[in-house]
Amino acid sequence: MSETLPRADGGIYSAHMTGGSAEPVSFVWLRDLSMNDQVALLRYPRRTIPAEVARHIAAGTLGGSAVVMQLRGPPNRWKLSEPLASQLSRIGVRLDKWWNSDALTDSERGYLIEHRADRELPPHTVRVEPPVIRAFLEMKMREAPPL
C-alpha cells in the first residue's frame, strides 16, 4: 500500500507501507527538527510523528519516501520505517552503553552536557553523527536530576 505526503514545494513523497531499506541512512536531517522532536525520536524511534516532521525527515534523506510511512487512521499519523527506527534504536543502545560505561567520568559527562551545542564536539565523544550525539546529550541533560 502506498500513501502520499505533500512536500513544501507542492510535490509529494510517496511512502510505501512495506517501505524502507536495510541500508544505513544518514541522520543529518535530525538537526533540522526541533530539539524536542530530536530527543523524542531518539528516545522512542517507533513513536508516531506528525506529517510535518515526516516531511522534514523525507526531504532530508536520500531514501526520501522509504524512511517514513503513514499509519492507518487519521491522515496526520506517520512513523519512521522499521529499518530506520531499528537503526536509530541500535545507535541509542550504543550511546547508552558508552554513557554508562566506566569510559567516562562524571566530570566528563558534565563537560559533554555543557558543551552539547558547541560547533565542534569534544574529541572523547563516541563516534556517531553529530546531530545524533547532540540529541542524545540533550536527552541526558533533561534526565539529569536538578542540583
N, C-alpha and C positions, 0 to 999 in steps of 0.2 A: 504494500500500500504506500502511496506517495502523497505527501501533503506539501503545501507551499508556504513560504514565509516571505512577506513583502520586504524588499530592500529599500533603503533610504532613497536610492536613485530611481525608484519606480519599478525596477525589475523585481524578480522573485528568486528565492532559493527554493529548490525542491529538496525535501527531506524524506528519505526513504525509511520506512518503518523498520526494515531489517538493517538499515544503514550502518556505516562505519567500517573502517578498515582496521586491521590489526597493526598497521604501520604506526610507529610513534608519531605524534603530532606535536609541533612546537606550541608552547604555551605563551608566546609573545603577545597574543591577543588579550591575555589576562590583565595586562597593565592598562588596557582601555576601559575596563569595567570599574565601577566604584569599588572602594576598598571593602565595603560591606559585602558586595557580591563576590569579590575575590575570596574573602575569608569563608563565606558561606559555601562556595563551590569546593574549596579545599577541604573544609570540614565535612561536608556532605556532598560528594560528587554525583550522587544519584538522585538528588533533590529535583523537584520541578523548578523550572525557571520561566519567567515571563518572556513573551515574544521579543521584547526589546533587547533583553540580554541574549537570547538565542540569535537574534540578528547580528549583534556585535560579534559573537563567537563565530558565526558562519562567515561573516565578512572578513574576519581576521585570520582565517585558517586556509591552508591550501586545499584541504578536503571540503571546505565550504559546507555543502548540504549534507555530507556524510557524517558530520560531527554533532549535529543536533537532530532531534526527531520530535514530532508533535505527538502528544498523547491523545487518546480518545477523550471525548467530553468537551469541555469549554475550549474555544479556539486559542486561548492565551496560555495553555499548559504545554510546555516543552521540557525536554531534558537532554543532557549530553548523551551521545550514542554510548552503548555499552563499552566498546573498546576505549573510547576517550575517558569515560568515567573510571574504568579499571586502571588505565594508565595514571590518571590523577590520584586515584586511591593508593596505588603502589608507591608513588612519589611521596604521598603523605605519610605512609608507613615508614618509608626510608628516612624521612625527615624526623619523625618522632623517635626512631631508634637513635639517630645521631644526636638529637636534642637531649635525650635521656641517658645517653652513654656517659662513661667516665672521660670521654674525649674532651668535654667542655667543663670548665669550672663555672661556678655560679657567677663569678666576676665576668667571665667571657660571655655567658648568656645575657647578663645585664648589658654589656657593651653592645652585643649584637642587636638587642631590642632597641637600645638608644639610637643606634645608627642604621636602623632598618630602612630609612628613607634616603640615605646617602646615595649620591650618584654612583659611587663605586662601593661595592660590598667589601667588608673586611676579608683578607686572604684566607682566614680559617673557616670561612663559610663553606658548607657542604656544596659539592658541585651539582647544582641544578640550575635551571634557567632563573635569572634574576627576578622576573615577576612572581615566580612561584615561591622563592625564598622570602621575598618581601611580604607576600600574603601570609606565609607561614609565621614569620616573625611578628607580624601584626596580630595574628591569631593568638600567639603566645603572650603578647603584651596584654591582650584583652582578658586572657585567662589568669594572669598573674594577680595574686592577692594584693590588695592595697597595703602600702607600708604604714 
